[in-house]
Amino acid sequence: MLFIVSAPSGTGKTTLVERLVKVTDHLRMSRSYTSRPPRGDEVHGVDYNFVSRARFEQMAAAGEFLEWADVFGNLYGTHAGETDKYLQGGDDVVLVIDVQGARKVRAQNVPHVGIFVLPPSFQVLEQRLRGRSKDNEDAIRRRLQVAREEVSAFEEYNYVVINDALDLCVERMKGIVLAERSKLARMRPKAAQVLGTFEL
Ligand code: ADP
């Protein structure tokens, strides 16, 4: 099963999903690829898979990305092969992608469950962006402006959670994953196995 988590920058989606995959068996997070150089203490393969712009463009041309986008001049993408590899291995995968990326995946009719994370309020979002101290004032303003446009996209998702208290929010997201795994359509093969044991 593929889960897509979107939220305006600074809402806490990365923090949430990192915790979610730690507390949920058989759930993996797919790391995005990017052409931008690592910032601060970012680590290759942990925060992103960092590649050169030329390499990224080569991969995009070869159709290796499920979706990719140019964000303020830097390229970001989700590797289709990596996601497939996890899914084939029987794990569920979470993609942390923005509203535009989620739309691109939806347009390809890739089956998935969408979760939109909202901050408790605009004011709290602003505090979190400042608290993270990753961006300069210009970047924070730009992110807040984008957030104003992005929040109304929550209607496009299957689930909405509000990231008020971190632990509670992780619990809600885990609840969604577990409930999705128990849906009739997904449980039918396993239920059939159990029913098989009832035959004389
Ligand atoms: P995103 O991935 O959505 O851009 P981050 O995961 O980087 O957001 O989180 C933004 C900031 O908010 C980080 O400093 C993070 O520690 C903080 N944060 C995340 N969730 C919460 C929460 N529930 N309460 C308080 N702070 C939070």
Residues whose N, C-alpha, C, O or C-beta is under 5 A from the ligand:
A	BS01	ADP	A7 P8 S9 G10 T11 G12 K13 T14 T15 R128 G131 R132 N163 D164 A165 L166
